[in-house]
Amino acid sequence: MLLLLLGLARVMRPVEQRAQAALSAAQSDLALSQIEGTLGQGIILAVLGGFRTILADFSWIRLNAAWEQKAHGELDALIRLVTTLEPDSVYFWINSARMLAYDVPHWRIDAAGGASVLSATQQREIVEEQAQHAFALLARARQFHPLDSKLHLEVAQIYLIRLQDHAAAGEWFLQASQLPAAPYYAARRHADLLQLQGLNQQAYLFLKQLHQKLPDEDPYAQKNIVLERIQQLEASMQLPAGLR
């Protein structure tokens, strides 16, 4: 066993030296992509083996410390590190995306002098830029979890809350609703956003199809609520009684 350990240490010494060189060069704002460029992600994960989860948890704690300190550069690097070490954790992906989309824009705007210095257009550009970073992260997450509706829902919420883009948000709610084990509300939100865009006819047809598919016995499906919305649309569209 001792000989094996000594042999492994001898083999890994060049890899360790290359890793140390990459770490020293980048200092505190190290992006994981620099390590990956030096070693390759596959080597990193293979070397860490069963320690990946432990290291990811410790890195997540450090990430939250960076979040509390509003350390933007360090936060980006740690998000990359955590999601590379533990890509199976949807929690890491979603909460990292929320930090990028909701928190970092405020930090950047405040650091630039706030609303008194930046115009509404400049602030909007920062919000949109950070939303795109979050979208890119969630796109990587979907490579590991293509059927997890929570990732699609997170994109929809960012479009809705941060960008006020009802069309894009509605499309992502629709995509989420079509995935296995998706929550029932995703389809209803799609219909709501169609109505907000003035697309009542599309919302009406969609809700009628949805109502036919919903189970009668599941209270979470809220089939009666969907029926009420159909009837409200029929009334607002003044459909003849025979067509309702």
C-alpha positions in Angstrom: 0.0 0.0 0.0 2.8 2.4 0.9 4.5 1.7 -2.5 1.3 2.3 -4.3 0.8 5.6 -2.6 4.4 6.7 -3.3 3.9 5.6 -6.9 0.6 7.6 -7.2 2.3 10.7 -5.7 5.1 10.4 -8.2 2.7 10.1 -11.1 0.5 13.0 -9.9 3.3 15.3 -9.1 3.4 16.9 -12.6 -0.4 17.4 -12.5 -0.1 19.0 -9.1 2.6 21.4 -10.3 0.5 22.4 -13.3 -2.5 23.0 -11.0 -0.5 25.1 -8.6 0.9 27.2 -11.4 -2.7 27.9 -12.7 -3.9 28.8 -9.2 -0.9 31.1 -8.5 -1.4 32.9 -11.7 -5.0 33.7 -11.2 -5.0 34.5 -7.5 -8.4 35.2 -5.9 -10.3 35.9 -9.1 -9.5 32.5 -10.6 -12.0 31.2 -13.1 -12.4 27.5 -13.2 -12.0 27.6 -17.0 -8.3 28.4 -16.5 -7.9 25.3 -14.4 -9.8 23.3 -17.0 -7.6 24.7 -19.7 -4.5 23.6 -17.8 -5.7 20.2 -16.6 -9.0 19.4 -18.3 -12.3 19.0 -16.4 -12.2 15.2 -16.8 -8.8 15.0 -14.9 -10.1 17.2 -12.1 -13.2 15.1 -11.5 -11.3 11.8 -11.8 -8.6 12.9 -9.3 -11.2 14.2 -6.8 -13.4 11.1 -7.1 -15.6 10.6 -4.1 -14.4 13.9 -2.6 -16.3 15.9 -5.2 -19.4 16.3 -3.1 -17.6 17.3 0.0 -15.5 19.8 -1.9 -18.6 21.2 -3.6 -20.4 21.7 -0.3 -17.4 23.6 1.1 -17.2 25.6 -2.0 -20.9 26.4 -1.8 -20.3 27.8 1.8 -17.5 29.9 0.4 -19.7 31.0 -2.4 -22.3 32.2 0.0 -19.6 34.2 1.9 -18.7 35.8 -1.4 -22.4 36.6 -2.0 -22.6 38.3 1.4 -19.5 40.3 0.6 -20.9 41.2 -2.8 -17.7 40.0 -4.3 -18.8 39.7 -7.9 -15.6 38.3 -9.5 -15.1 35.6 -6.8 -18.8 34.7 -7.0 -18.5 34.0 -10.7 -15.5 31.8 -10.2 -17.1 29.8 -7.4 -20.3 29.3 -9.3 -18.2 27.8 -12.1 -16.4 25.6 -9.6 -19.4 24.4 -7.6 -21.4 23.5 -10.7 -18.5 21.7 -12.3 -17.8 19.7 -9.1 -21.4 18.7 -8.5 -23.4 19.1 -11.7 -26.0 16.6 -10.4 -27.3 19.2 -7.8 -30.1 21.2 -9.4 -30.1 23.3 -6.2 -26.7 24.6 -7.0 -27.6 25.5 -10.6 -30.9 27.3 -9.7 -29.6 29.3 -6.8 -26.5 30.3 -8.6 -28.6 31.5 -11.5 -30.8 33.5 -9.1 -27.7 35.3 -7.7 -26.5 36.2 -11.2 -29.9 37.4 -12.3 -31.3 39.1 -9.2 -28.4 40.2 -7.0 -25.4 40.9 -9.1 -27.2 43.6 -11.2 -27.9 45.6 -8.0 -24.3 45.3 -6.9 -23.0 46.5 -10.3 -25.4 49.4 -10.4 -24.6 50.5 -6.9 -20.8 50.2 -7.6 -21.2 52.4 -10.6 -22.9 55.1 -8.6 -26.5 54.0 -8.6 -29.6 55.5 -10.2 -28.3 59.0 -9.7 -25.4 58.3 -12.0 -26.6 55.6 -14.4 -29.4 56.2 -16.8 -32.4 53.9 -17.0 -31.0 52.5 -20.2 -27.6 51.8 -18.7 -29.3 50.1 -15.7 -31.4 48.0 -18.1 -28.3 47.0 -20.0 -26.7 45.6 -16.8 -29.9 43.8 -15.9 -30.1 42.2 -19.3 -26.4 41.3 -19.3 -26.7 39.5 -16.0 -29.9 37.8 -17.2 -27.9 36.4 -20.1 -25.3 35.1 -17.7 -28.0 33.3 -15.8 -29.5 31.9 -19.0 -26.1 30.5 -20.0 -25.7 28.8 -16.7 -29.2 27.3 -16.9 -28.5 26.1 -20.4 -25.4 24.2 -19.1 -27.6 22.8 -16.3 -30.1 21.5 -18.9 -27.3 19.5 -20.5 -27.2 17.5 -17.2 -30.9 17.6 -16.4 -32.8 17.9 -19.8 -36.1 16.7 -18.3 -36.2 18.8 -15.1 -38.9 21.3 -15.4 -37.5 23.4 -12.6 -34.7 24.7 -14.8 -37.2 25.8 -17.5 -39.4 27.4 -14.9 -36.4 29.4 -13.6 -35.7 30.8 -17.1 -39.4 31.7 -17.4 -39.3 33.5 -14.0 -36.2 35.5 -15.0 -37.9 36.6 -18.3 -41.0 37.5 -16.4 -39.6 39.2 -13.3 -36.3 40.7 -14.4 -36.9 41.4 -18.1 -40.7 41.8 -18.1 -40.8 39.8 -21.4 -44.2 38.2 -21.3 -43.8 36.5 -24.7 -40.5 34.8 -23.8 -41.7 33.9 -20.3 -44.9 32.4 -21.6 -42.9 30.2 -24.1 -40.7 28.9 -21.3 -43.7 28.2 -19.1 -45.1 26.2 -22.0 -41.9 24.2 -22.5 -41.8 23.4 -18.8 -45.4 22.3 -18.8 -44.6 19.7 -21.5 -41.9 17.9 -19.4 -42.5 14.9 -17.2 -43.6 15.7 -13.6 -44.0 19.4 -14.4 -46.2 21.3 -12.0 -49.7 22.0 -13.2 -49.4 25.7 -12.7 -46.8 26.0 -15.6 -49.5 25.6 -18.2 -51.9 28.0 -16.4 -49.1 30.6 -16.3 -48.6 30.2 -20.0 -52.3 31.0 -20.6 -52.2 34.0 -18.2 -49.3 35.5 -20.2 -51.1 35.0 -23.4 -54.0 37.1 -22.0 -51.6 39.7 -20.8 -50.4 40.1 -24.4 -54.0 40.5 -25.5 -54.0 37.0 -27.2 -57.3 36.0 -25.7 -58.3 33.7 -28.6 -55.0 31.7 -28.2 -55.4 31.6 -24.5 -59.0 30.3 -24.9 -58.0 27.5 -27.3 -55.1 26.5 -25.1 -57.2 26.3 -21.9 -59.8 24.2 -23.6 -57.2 21.7 -24.7 -55.6 21.8 -21.2 -59.0 21.2 -19.5 -59.5 18.1 -21.5 -56.2 16.7 -20.4 -56.3 17.5 -16.7 -57.3 14.6 -14.3 -60.5 15.0 -12.3 -59.2 13.4 -9.2 -56.0 15.5 -8.6 -56.8 18.7 -6.6 -53.5 20.2 -7.7 -54.7 20.1 -11.3 -57.3 22.7 -10.4 -59.5 21.7 -13.3 -62.4 23.7 -11.9 -60.2 26.9 -12.0 -59.3 26.2 -15.6 -63.0 25.9 -16.4 -63.7 29.2 -14.7 -61.0 30.9 -16.8 -62.5 29.4 -20.0 -65.9 30.7 -19.1 -64.5 34.2 -18.3 -62.8 34.3 -21.6 -66.0 33.2 -23.4 -67.9 36.0 -21.6 -65.2 38.7 -22.4 -65.1 37.5 -26.0 -68.9 37.6 -26.2 -69.2 34.1 -27.7 -72.7 33.0 -28.5 -74.2 30.6 -26.0 -74.2 27.8 -28.5 -70.4 28.0 -28.9 -69.5 28.1 -25.3 
